[in-house]
Amino acid sequence: MTPNLMRTIDQVFGPPLCWLLSMAYRLFSFRRARQAYPVRHVRRMLFIKPAEMGSTILICPALRRVKELWPECEVFFLVFSDNRSAVDLLPDVPPGNVYEIRSDTFFNFLFDSVRQIFRLRRLRFDVAVDLEFYSRGAAILTALAGARYTSGFERYTMEGLYKGSMLTHPVQYNCHMHTAFSFKTLIDALAVDKPQLPLVKIPVSGKGSPALPSFCPAPSEKEAVWKLIKAANNRVSAGSRLVILNTNASDLMPLRKWPLENYVSLARMLLQEPDVFIVLTGVASEAGKAEEIGKTIGLERVVNLAGRTSLRGLVTLYTLSALMVTNDSGPSHFAALTDMPAITLFGPETPEIYGPIGHSKVAIVSNLACSPCVSSYNHRRSPCNDNECMRSITVECVWDACKNLLSKENGRAVGKLLPLKQIK
């Protein structure tokens, strides 16, 4: 199923199903667990995060909070099959604790959802956490998972985005807080001494960006990626600096695209450095477009890896690279697991909520009056038909940011740190 079809199904069938479940929830007094504050003795916790691979990485602070509160808690995940590889990057999540739902066809989605609900109910979870902002499908799966306590985002007095009232520990979604902190509040809500409505009334812990775990690939994984690089362009050497351009050439989120001609111009500026090689990444459907971009740039110092790596292989590539420039998308968050400097270009969404996390991660945004126009409140659908917010980000601006990051001592050659000069 396409993302648009899934949104349509969620919007048409989701509200009446959520209403029916909410009525049953009240009729059979399932809300008695609401009086339990704080929740104690959590042995098994289920996280429901079907979609969005990139934001899955932002769950890490919530997982850390679970271990602080309930050290013996065993964590499980329910995800779409396409999102499985992102969950495998998370710490302390055994592979056998991840349950998948196929989303390629409506029949597979319905069949797997029913099958997994019966499997999960047998595990008798203490807590189920709905990590989707306003997906009715995720809310229904959370309600039917059989957990004694449930946590998730609640609309309260906000109009629209109805997904029922089936949570024992509802938290109002705060659109002014970074997503990583928002996910963590769903765990904090379980630990407070009394109901705190509409928000969890505790300070946001820490200052700046939340810490994420470091991705440490095995030497054999680095060697496998190195072979892919050499197979794509045997001119690359151990002293080369790999600069990744993640152009997002597909039509999944066209408003997020920075013009391809801008990427070409930026690549030519980067190639003024004799040791730089441009690496083009993307999913398999973008491989053809990446090949066209490579030919336009000039194939002598271009490595086209679009569609040629697994997600784990892609993150391994980041540990070998000097820099990445990307539209606002999953790779920005995957890069947060590594020390690779990364520049993320924002237009229809805002870095205040989805910004890159970690050392040497830079967000560039044009700050137009109409931006951001895409959010959880409109199911990431915007009336915009002209992404001036992306086109107004100039090549020169991005090039200046690239020079700044490449000239610091965090540039990487393949497999080792480059001894580059400092700049003020």
PyMOL commands that set and color helices and strands:
alter all, ss='L'
color gray80, all
select helices_A, chain A and resi 3-27+30-35+53-69+81-87+95-97+106-121+136-144+179-191+219-232+254-256+260-270+284-297+299-301+311-319+330-337+351-354+376-378+388-391+395-406
alter helices_A, ss='H'
color red, helices_A
select strands_A, chain A and resi 44-48+74-80+98-101+127-130+149-154+169-172+241-246+276-281+302-304+323-327+342-346+361-365+412-413+416-417
alter strands_A, ss='S'
color yellow, strands_A
deselect
rebuild
show_as cartoon
